[in-house]
């Protein structure tokens, strides 16, 4: 089972739109973007627990959608929707905030 989150776009997606969006989120060549789309590979992906890359991936999803490109989200190799990824991101933000608060509490107790 893959422990990654990824996004794909249809093989008929407009390459120029994909390139302009994706290159704003990852340093990747046009040829690599084209190959990933044609091979139905993940256009972008991140580790399931990588909070910062998940934010980057979500930003790219939103930008692709805004550009009129259909996206397909995957979690552990299974289709999911963007709301699931947003909820996961929200959970990670809440955990990070709790850890920060607990760290501050420990710091002030000393």
N, C-alpha and C positions, 0 to 999 in steps of 0.2 A: 504494500500500500504506500502510495506517495504521500509524504508529509509536506506537501507544498500547496500553495494557492497560486492559481494562474488564470490568465485570461487569454482567450482566443477571439479571432474575428473571422468572418466567413471568407472563403477563398476569393469571392468576387468583390471584397471590400476595396474601396478606392485607395490605391497604394499611396498616392500623394498626400491624402488626408492622414492616413495612418502614420506615414513618415514624419510629417510635421508635428503630430501630437506625440508620438512615442519618443522621438529624439529630444523632446523637452523633459523626459523622465529617465531616459537611459542613453548612455553614449553607445550607439549601435549604428552600424552601417546600413545604408539603404538596401544593399544586397542581402544582409542578414534579416532585415525586416521582411523583405519580399520572400525569402526562403522560408521563414517561419510561417508566414501566411499560407504560402503554397503547400507546405508540408503539413498543415494543420497542427503545428506545434504551438506551444504557449508563446504568445507575443511578449508577455512579461510574466514573471513568476517570482515568488518569494517563499521563504520558509514559513511554515504555519505559525511559528511563534515569533517571527521577526516583526515586531511592532512598527519599526520605522519604515521598513520596506513595504509593509502592508499599507501604510499611509500613502506611500509613493504610488503603489499599485492602484489604490482607490482614486487618487488624483487623476491618474491616467485613464481609468475607467470613465470617470465623469467627463474628462476632456474629449475622449473618443465619442461618447454618447452625445455630447454637445455638438460635435462635428458631424453628427448624423450617421455614425458607424455603429452597427449592431455589435454587441460584445456578448461573449459567453464566459461565465465565471465557473471556476472549478475549485473544489476543496477536496484534498486527498484523492484527486483523480475523478471525483464525482461532480456532476453539474450542481451548481448552487446559484443563488441569485445575489445581486449586488447588496440587497438589504441584509443578507446573512453576513457578508463581509463587513458592512458598516456596523452591525451589531457586535461582531467579533472585535473590531477596532475599538468600539465603545467600551467593551469589557476590558480590553488591554489598558485603555486610558484610565478606567476606574481602578484597576489593580495598581497601576503606576502611582496614581494619586494617593491610594491607601498606604502604599509603601513609603512614599514621601512623607505623609502625615505621621506615620509610625516612627520614621527616622527622626523627624523633628521633635516628636514627643520624647524619644530616648535621649536626644541631644539636650533638651531643656531640663531633663531630670538629673543630669549629671552635675 
